[in-house]
Amino acid sequence: MRNTYLAAMALVVGIGCAREERAPDTSAAAAAASSATDRARAAATIANAIAANPAAADSILTANSHTRESFQRLMYDIAADSALSAAYTAAKAP
């Protein structure tokens, strides 16, 4: 029984040491972060256009593939993320 236990432990250690270490895929994370930042900048552009011509808000949203509800959800998502909020603020006209 003791020999079986030792053999099993040696097998576990051997498999654990033989495993190849893989670097995390940073390109996918960078692409997702870039995409989110682009969405924040686009939201700022839309907000700037609406601020310049409030009467055309619905047509501006439609031209940018948004409804009032989808744009509001996007704004909540941006507000919930400090990096996206910073990107939005940087792109928003004063």
C-alpha positions in Angstrom: 0.0 0.0 0.0 2.8 2.4 0.9 4.6 1.7 -2.4 1.4 2.5 -4.3 1.0 5.7 -2.4 4.6 6.7 -3.2 4.2 5.8 -6.8 1.0 7.9 -7.1 2.7 10.9 -5.5 5.7 10.6 -7.8 3.4 10.4 -10.8 1.5 13.6 -9.6 4.8 15.4 -9.0 6.1 14.3 -12.4 3.0 15.4 -14.3 2.9 18.7 -12.4 6.6 19.5 -13.3 6.3 18.4 -16.9 3.4 20.7 -17.6 4.4 23.5 -20.0 3.8 27.0 -18.7 1.9 29.1 -21.1 1.9 32.9 -21.1 -1.5 34.5 -20.9 -2.9 35.7 -24.1 -2.6 39.5 -23.8 -3.6 40.3 -27.3 -7.2 39.3 -26.7 -7.4 41.4 -23.5 -5.8 44.4 -25.3 -8.2 44.1 -28.2 -11.2 44.0 -25.8 -9.9 47.0 -23.9 -9.3 48.9 -27.1 -12.8 48.1 -28.3 -14.4 49.3 -25.0 -12.4 52.5 -25.2 -13.5 53.0 -28.8 -17.1 52.6 -27.6 -16.6 55.2 -24.9 -15.1 57.6 -27.5 -18.0 56.9 -29.8 -20.5 57.6 -27.0 -18.8 61.0 -26.4 -19.0 61.8 -30.1 -22.7 61.0 -30.0 -23.3 63.0 -26.9 -21.4 66.0 -28.4 -23.7 65.8 -31.5 -26.8 65.7 -29.4 -25.6 68.6 -27.3 -25.0 70.6 -30.4 -28.5 69.8 -31.8 -30.9 68.4 -29.1 -33.9 68.5 -31.5 -32.2 65.9 -33.7 -31.3 63.5 -30.8 -33.4 60.6 -32.1 -32.0 60.8 -35.6 -28.4 61.1 -34.3 -28.9 58.0 -32.2 -30.5 56.1 -35.1 -27.6 57.1 -37.4 -25.2 55.6 -34.8 -27.3 52.4 -34.4 -28.7 53.3 -31.0 -32.0 53.8 -29.4 -32.5 56.0 -26.4 -32.5 52.8 -24.3 -29.4 51.3 -25.8 -27.5 54.6 -25.5 -28.6 54.9 -21.9 -27.3 51.3 -21.2 -24.0 52.2 -22.9 -23.7 55.3 -20.7 -24.3 53.2 -17.5 -21.6 50.8 -18.7 -19.2 53.6 -19.2 -20.0 55.2 -15.8 -19.4 51.8 -14.1 -15.8 51.6 -15.4 -13.2 54.2 -14.4 -11.0 53.6 -17.5 -14.0 54.0 -19.8 -15.2 57.1 -17.9 -11.8 58.6 -18.4 -11.8 57.9 -22.1 -15.3 59.3 -22.4 -14.4 62.5 -20.5 -11.3 63.0 -22.6 -13.4 62.8 -25.8 -16.4 64.8 -24.5 -16.5 68.4 -25.6 -16.5 70.9 -22.7 
